[in-house]
Amino acid sequence: MAGPLLETKLHVPVPRRALVARPRLSDRLNQADEQTLILVSAPAGFGKTTALTEWFAEAPSDGRSLAWLSLDQRDNDPTLFWTYLVAALDKASNGLGAQALATLRSPQSSTEAFLTVLINGLQAIPNRLVLVLDDYHVIDNQDLQEGLAFLLENMPAHLQLVIASRADPALPLARLRARGRLLEIRAADLRFTLKEAAAYFNGVMGLGLTAKDIAALEGRAEGWIAALQLAALSMQGRDDVAGFIAGFAGDDRYIVDYLVEEVLQRQNDDVRNFLLQTSILNRLNGPLCDALTGQNNGKAMLESLDRGNLFVVPLDDRRWWYRYHHLFADVLRARLMDEQPGRINEMHERASLWHEQNGDIPEAIRHATAGKDFERAADLIELAIPAMRKDRQEATLSRWLEALPGELIHARPGLSVAYAGALLASGELTGVDARLLEAEQWVRTTAEGGDGGNLTSSIAIYRAAQALAVGNVAGAMTHATTALGLVGKDDHLERGAASGLLALGHWTNGKLGVAHGLWTDSYNSLERAGHHSDMLGCSIAMADIRITQGRLRDAMAIYERGLEIAGRHPEQMLRGTADMHIGMSMLLLDRGELEAAKKHVMTSQKLSEDAALPQNPYRSRVALARILQAEGDVGGALEQLDEAERLYVGDFFPEVRPVAAVRARMWISQGRTSDALHWARERGISTENELSYLHEFEHITLARALLAQHRKELSEDSVGRAIALLVRLLRAAEGGGRTGTVVELLVLMALARKKEADDGGALAALQRAVALAAPEGYVSVFVDEGEAMANLLESLASQASAPDYVDGLLESFGAETRSTRAQQRLLEPLSERELQVLRLLSSELSGPEIARELLVSLNTLRTHTKNIYAKLGANNRRSAVRRAEELNLLSRKDHHINHQMW
């Protein structure tokens, strides 16, 4: 968003002075510890906020934290709503939310992905946290309702949500009620009892009413607190109190209208004019009120209104900012419209000017629009566009622009282009073309303005993004090329964007060399523009391309350079630093250095959330899944992949290694070949498809499934089909310079030839694979294939061109083999993961410490421990360790790799 967040929206209201104590409500709320949601739902004026503030003020100190968010109509913008919600949580929990905000602001992210990151962050908070959403009835955005429902269904047990609203929210209340997870405070609960009404009328207001008078007022108002407050104000200084009480009648709306009229008429002209003129404001302070009224007594007037309980609510502890009671403000504005309609636009203009001068551009825009000064609003929006883009507030930008007359946007091409960009970033394609056409028409017809070149290049960049969004790669590349030709020499940011878009097109088409060169250009331009975090984003793409090209050393150097850049800016944690560690972890897994890979994942997790790009949540889970698979915990690995798929953020990157295909490969390793083949059929992946780089990983996965099917069903046809597919894939990968893929394909070809009893063909393919892999230090691509590959390498050892490299690979297989022999005396062997757990059980580490060491939950650790006990015939930790020592299961070393191969 443009400008800082309004801290007053996050301020916990303090209890009103001389408040009527209502322990019955606080006691009921204190019994709601087990409820997920507390709903305080009642019409306006029933004291919902007051009841909550009293509860929190009197609640016992039990270590809980309170996050408060006061909502208004502007918060129907999803990005603004979630940003404020995270800010409220962050204020209460000291640092929560930066990674969630990074995901939220990604143009490719989803609400569910953002909320999943947020929920995971909340899970790590040790203490109880209460989040209050006040005035929730102003929220009518369907996407927000669905997002909050998702949060309710999945939030951790120590988080409690409290909603104060004039109407029931569109949330799954029936389901929560059936599960016993909902506490409801309704109008009947909030109404003043006779005792409370007496305490208010006589104790707080000092009216000296009889019990009969109080009963009459309470009965006619049905305990409605706002009506009773207004009645008390009307009775102050009145001689005929009995007559007033006798005539006190009507439904809620008429009562309020009547009483407010009574209150306003009893104020002097200065107070009455002040109330009416300042009623257009959402928030009030002294200087702002002075700007509207032309007086210099705003601060004193607000303090006087506060002391007189005249429906002003302090918004901070210093009593600098206030707001009117919402119902009171509604009536004031209605009276203003009746009495001074000609002054309303003028007052909005003054408010807009004050907010602009004081740095609150969003509120300045709201008042300019409300006052129908659309030219001024357009000027302010143009000023706000860079900040709005930076903070990913495109939904708010769209809302502002929707409020402007169409002819005004048409006359300002910068606004048309910004509108198109905001729609694209929000995933909305409708209207993008029309806005870009408006700007293009202006460029063609106007002969003035020195900004045409920049505008034209911006249009081309958005055209490229539009084409990518609909899968038109050729069109995207055409527009990106046009943009590069138009970008000014010193406009490094736009040059970097255009180069990156063009690189994406070539990358998607499999032209990796060209794509890498363009990414390098983009990287250099962003460096000149000072956008260091975006440079790290480029690094992810550049390293990925190098990995596919089989240049693992170059990829590692790219990640190391990224960490070096981050180290040059110790004053800030650059976004992307965590991603460099994840990239290095994946490379170390390819190298076979499991422990080193785990350390980089852990380092990434320990970094501040500000250090991660939007892609980090899913990429880190893919890396963790590979680590868990290497440790024998395939079930845990599949859980991580499921979460990775939910959190996937592409950011226009081609999805060349879909998470679903990675999952299919794990199914194959589990023997679930039929599941993998079913996935291929569902995706339309077959041996007859025309091949492309974009689907290469999926086709290789199919080949793996066919080879596994042969092993399982002894089907000669499946191995023949696999070989035919591998031949085609190998030809395409070699032609595209994708050496990393070639190594994998040759390994699979060797295994396939061996199945056909073609030992010569198998060894020839394997020798080619070894020759390509040895200089870069590949390990897992061989070791992951198991005993069949170990046997082939043994046969190759005497004739290989890299004997030391082959010996190192065989040593890795040796560790696996020793693991199997060590368990031969067990009826059911321990898995690799269970062996690792067993070794840690023999240490001094506690259960939670072991879980942290293994990067698993405590429940997962308990499952492994239970399986270990069953297989060893033990019933506790000590007996399990003793039995393991008898079987010599604790003497073997961890799976290790020759570290000199890199």
KAQUI-V691224 format. One line per field, one symbol per residue. psi: psi as a letter, one per 30 degrees, with the letter a starting at -180 (. if undefined). Layout:
psi=???
This chain:
psi=lkllljfffgkjkkkkkhkkkifeeeeeefggefkekjjjkllkggheeeeeeeeeefkljggllkkkjkllefgfjeeeeeeeeeeeeeefgigkfeeeeeeefkfflleeeeeeeeeeeeefkelkkkkkjkhfffjgkeeeeeeeeeeeffllfgkkkkkklflklilieeeeeefggkkkjleeefkkleeeeeeeeeeefhfhlleeeeeeeeeefhgjeeeeeeeeeefkgkeieeeeeegjllleeeeeeeeeeeeefflleeeeeeeeefffkekkleeeeeeefgaggeeeeeeeeeeghhhkjkflffhekllkkeeeeeeeeeeeeeeheffeeeeeeeeeeeeefggieeeeeeeeeeggifeeeeeeeeefeeeeeeghhfeeeeeeeffkkefeeefjfeeeeeeeeeeefggjfkfeeeeeeeeeeeeefkglkggeeeeeeeeeeeeeeeeefggieeeeeeeeeeeeffklegieeeeeeeeeeeeeeeeeggieeeeeeeeeeeeeeeeefgieefeeeeeeeeeeeeeefgieeeeeeeeeeeeeeeffiffkjkkfeeeeeeeeeeeeeefgieeeeeeeeeeeeflkffgklffeeeeeeeeeeeeeefggieeeeeeeeeeeeegkjehfkkifikeeeeeeeeeeffgheeeeeeeeeefgklfflkkleegeeeeeeeeeeeeeeeeeghjfeeeeeeeeeeeeeeeeeefggieeeeeeeeeeeeeeeeeggieeeeeeeeeeeeeeeeffgkeffeeffaeeeeeeeeefefgkfieeeeeeeeeeeeeeeeeeefgffkejlkleeeeeeeefffagkleeeeeeefhlleeeeeeeeeeeeeefhlgleeeeeeeeeeghfffkllklljfgf.
